[in-house]
Amino acid sequence: MLADIERKILRILYNFSAGRRRMPSMEELMIKTGKTKKDITRALINLEDQLYIIWKNKRLVESIRILQGWEQREKSARSTGGNTDYWTQY
């Protein structure tokens, strides 16, 4: 499960790449998130560790490549894929 800042940065990266055909700069990330460069860098490293992005050149945010544009949903043990729980338990 992603932290709020990580989820927000991932969505910003995805939206920039899809809408503007480029990655945002560090300054743009700082403006959009309201976080410091240190906080953003830490979140980007966490996203890379969790395999959401690849960040080869750590000096340039523009070098980031997105592997997954959104957070993976965790499947609960109760979920069977249908909606029978609603009709049988409520």
WOUR-V583594 format. One record per backbone hydrogen bond with DSSP energy under -0.5 kcal/mol. CO is the residue of the C=O (numbers start at 0). NH is the residue of the N-H. If there is no record, write none. Layout:
co=CO nh=NH
co=CO nh=NH
//
This chain:
co=2 nh=6
co=3 nh=7
co=4 nh=8
co=5 nh=9
co=6 nh=10
co=7 nh=11
co=8 nh=12
co=9 nh=13
co=10 nh=14
co=11 nh=15
co=12 nh=16
co=13 nh=17
co=14 nh=18
co=15 nh=19
co=15 nh=20
co=15 nh=21
co=24 nh=28
co=25 nh=29
co=26 nh=30
co=27 nh=31
co=28 nh=32
co=29 nh=33
co=35 nh=39
co=36 nh=40
co=37 nh=41
co=38 nh=42
co=39 nh=43
co=40 nh=44
co=41 nh=45
co=42 nh=46
co=43 nh=47
co=44 nh=48
co=45 nh=49
co=46 nh=51
co=46 nh=52
co=47 nh=50
co=51 nh=66
co=51 nh=67
co=53 nh=64
co=55 nh=57
co=56 nh=59
co=58 nh=60
co=59 nh=62
co=60 nh=63
co=62 nh=55
co=64 nh=53
co=82 nh=85
co=82 nh=86
co=83 nh=87
co=84 nh=88
co=85 nh=89
//
